[in-house]
Amino acid sequence: MSVLLQPREAHVTGSEKGSRFHEPVLSEEVVHWMAPSGSGLYLDGTVGGGGHSGLLLQACPTCRVIAADRDPEALAVAESALAFAGDRVRLVQGRFDEVLDELDDAEALDGALLDLGVSSHQLDAEHRGFSFRPGVELDMRMGGVDDGVLDAAQLLNKGAAEDLHRIFREYGEVPRTGRLVREIVRRRSRNPFRTSDDLVAVLYRTLGRAPAAKEKARVFQALRIAVNSELEALDRVLPAIREAMAPGAPFLVIAYHSLEDRQVKHAFREWSRSCVCPPRMPLCRCRGTALGSVLTRSPIRPTEDEVDRNPRARSARLRVWRKS
């Protein structure tokens, strides 16, 4: 269940504290494409430390933002970072595919943003278990210990072999997936998985050598996506946000890996077609009109200067769609 939070007074203003928690990626581009104005209502479905929301609220002193995140640590930071906006911001604890339940049906969104992936804080905080640094507990739950889902260690220890095979093949495109899963099953029969070292050791045995950082990243990414049901949640939320938006509202999504980006690209393209009937159907029997239009034919990528300042921005891809 989501929890509504009201911002409290803080000694930081704007996105200052949020940027220390997680530097907002493509921030100028987000403000440009969102173009907040008037008394518009905007959704930041993945608020993190409040960086993007703070910039939108600063750019438009009369706008309002619904800022949501499933991570209670992120919301605690965002609560302080966005306190300068007073009652113009409403904080909601919950997964982005659940937050729309908190909206007033009488008011449509004038814009929406999803900044997907993992925050810098989550990667750097060892107790969150997202990193493959030595000795880190295998957790990876974006909502923290009270998220109500299996953590990464439990998934490795209890998951069926066929499910693990699908996770690593589909979510990480991991080579030698079959051998990796066999090594996981063999390991857990003797010693349960607990830390990053346990999983890296299995990957070492799978490859017959020390794995490169990119190889470890693929395995850990796949596991994180599965723990948090990220792609399933994204599939549910994209059309839900579209339906909640007012005509003319922009929908911005920042993705960090090809699976998310492909999902967003296909959704935006399908919504922008006037006919989605099967090719062999003689007469159009579908909606017969486009729901909106793609504003970014190719994804917007960070500049070299931004990547120099924030190397974790390197893989970011921003796509924008506007509702008719």
N, C-alpha and C positions, 0 to 999 in steps of 0.2 A: 504494500500500500504506500502511496506517495505521501509526503509530509510537506505541508506548506510552511514556509519560513518567511518572517518579515525581517528586513535588514535592520541592523542595529547601528548605532553611531560608531565611527571608527576614526582613527587619526591618519588614515590614508585616504587619498582622493582618486577618483577615476579608476584607471586600470593599473595603478602603480603596484598594488600588492598582488593582483592577479598576474601581472607580467613576471613577478619574481617566482610565482608558483609554476607558471607555464606561459612562455612568451607566445602571444597570439600570432599565428601564421597568416601571411597574406592579409595583414590588417588593413592596409590602405585599399586594397582591392575589395575587401568585404564591405567597407564603408561606401566605396564608390558604387558597387552594384546594388547594394541594399538601398542606398539613397534615402535614409530615414527622414520623414518630414511630418509636420503637423502634429496631431495627437495620435499618430499611428501606433498600432500594437504589433510588436515583433516577437518572434519566438527564437530563443537561443536554446536549442534542444540538448546541447552538450556544452554547458557553460564553462566547465573546468574552473580555472581561477578567476573568471570574470573578465578576461582581457577583451574579447570581441564585444561583449555586452557593454562594457565600460566605454569603449570607443563609440558605439552606436548612441549611447545615452548622452555622451559629450557632444557628438555631432548634431544632435537634435534635442535641445533642452526641454521640449514638450512631449517627446515620444515616450512610450512605455515598452517595457521588455518583460516577457515571461522567461525566466532563466532556470533551466532544469539540468539536473545531473543525478546519476545514480550513486555517485561517489560522495559519501558524507564529508570526507576530508576536503574535497574540492568545494563543496557548497559552503563549508565553514569559512574558507578563504574568500569565495565570491561574495558571501554575505558582508564581509568587511569592505572588500574592494568596491562594491556597488552601493555602499551606504550613502554616498553623496547624492544618489538619485532619489532617496526617500521612498515615497509610495509609488514612484514611477516604475519600480522594479518589484516583481513578484517571484520569489524563489520556490522551486518545487523539487523535492527529492524523489527521484524515480527514473526509471529507464525511459529513453526518449520515445519509445513506442507506447508508453503509458501516460505521458504527460498531457496528451490531448483530452484525456478524461476530465482534466481540471479546468478546461476552457468553458467560458460562458457561451452557450449555443447562439446567443443573440449577437455576438461580436466576432467578426472574421479577422484573420491575421493579415496584416499589411506586408508581411515579409517573414521569411523563416531561414534559419541557418543551422546546419549540422556540421560540426567539426569532429570528424570521426577519429578513431584510433585511440592511442594511449598518450596521456599527458607526460611531460617531462618529469613532473613530480612522481607519478606512478612508476616510471622507469627508474628514477633515482632512489626512491624510498624502498630499501631492501625488505622491510616488513610487508610490502604489498606483493612481493614474489613475482614480479614481471621480468626481472633481469636474469641473464645467464651468468652473472658474476658469481664467483665461487662462494659457496655456503649460503646462498639465498634460498629461503623456503619456497617451495613450489605452491603458490597460491593463485594469483592472477585474477581474482574476482574483482571486477571494477566497482562493485557495490560494497566491498569490504567483507568482514567476517559475518555480517548479518544479512548477506545477500540471498541466502536461502538456496544456493546452488552448490554443486560439488566443486571443490577447488581443484587445481591442476594435479596435485599429487593423488587425490582420490580418483580422479578420472583415469590416470595412468594405472592405478592399482585395481580398479574395479571395472573399467571399461571393457566391453567385449572386443575381441581381436578384430572382428570385421568393422566395428565402429572406429577403432583406432586407425585401421588401415584407410578408411574413407577420410577421416580427419586430416591425416598427414598428406594424403594424396591430393585431396581437393582444396584444402585450406592453406597448404604450404608448398604444394607441388614438390614434395621432398623426394629425391632420388632414393632408390633401394627401399621403398616403403615396406615391402613385404619382409625384408630382412630386419628392418628397424623394429617392426611390430613383434616379430619372433624374439628378438633380443629383449624387448620390453616384457613380454610374457615370461620369458625365462628368468629375467632378473626379479620380477615381482613375486615369483613363486618362492624365492629364497629370502629376499629382503625387500620390503615395500619402498616405494619411492618417497622421498621426503624433501630433498634439496635439489638445486640446479646441478650440483656435481653428479648426482645419480643419473640424471637424464643425459648430461654431456658424456658420461662414461659409457652409456649404452650407445650413443651416437659414435663414439670412438670405436667401439667394437664393431659397429655396423660398417663403418668406412675402412677399418683397418689402419687408421691413422688419426692424428689429431684433427678435429674438424675446424674449418675456417670459421670466422665470425659470421659470414653470410650463411653458412650451412647451419650453424646453431640458431641464427635468427629465424630461418624458415621453420624449423621444428618448434621453436618457442612461439612464433606467431600463430602457427596452426593450432597449437594447444590453447592459446589465449582466445582465439576466435571461437573455439568449441566451448570452452568454459563459460563464456559470456553470451553464447548464441547470437553473435554479432550480425551475421548475415541474415538470419531469420528475423531478427528485430528490425533490421534495415528494410527488408522486404515488406514488413507490415507497416512501417511508419511512412514510407514514401507516399503511397496513395492517401494515407490518412491525413498527412499534412497538406497535400494538394487540395483535398476536399475542404479543409479548414481555412484555406486562404481566400481572400477577397479577389475579385477580378483586378488584373494589373499587378498583383503582388509578385515579387521575385522570390525564388526558392534557390538558396545557395547551399552547396554541399562540398566540403573539403574532404577528400579521401587520401589515404596514404599507401594503399596497396591495390594491385590490379583487380582483385576480386570485388572490393567495394566500388572502385571506380567503374568497373564494367556494369555492375548492377545499376548504378546511378545513370550512366550513359544510356543504357537500354531503356530505362524507365522514362527519362526525359525525351528520348527520341520517339518512343511509342506514343507518349502523350501529345506530341507535336504533329502526329499524322492525322489526317482527316478521315482516313479509312484504315481499319485494322482487320478487315475481313480476310479469310484465306484467299490465296492468289487465284484459285480456280472458281471461286464463287461468281456467278454471272451478274448478280445485282448486289449492291452494297446494302447490308442489313445491320451494320454496326451503328455507332453513334453518328457517323457522317460529318463530323466536324472536329477540328483539332481542339484540344483542351488548352493549348497554350503554345509557346514557341521557345526553342532553345536559343539562348543569347550568346553562348560560348561554343562555337563549333568544335574547337579544340580546347582541352583543359588549360586553365591559366596556371603557370608554374611560378615559383619564387624566382626573384632575380638573383644574380650571382652575389650581389651585396647582402641580400637577406640570408642566403645560405652561408655566407662567410660569418655573419653575426649569429646565426642559429643553424648549425649543421643539420639538426633534426628536421628542418623544414624542407630538406632536399627532395623528399619523395611526395610532397604535397601537390594535389591537383584539385583545382577549384572549377566546378561546373555551375552554370546559372541557367535557370529556366524561369519563364514568366507565364503566369496564368492568364488566359483570355478573359 
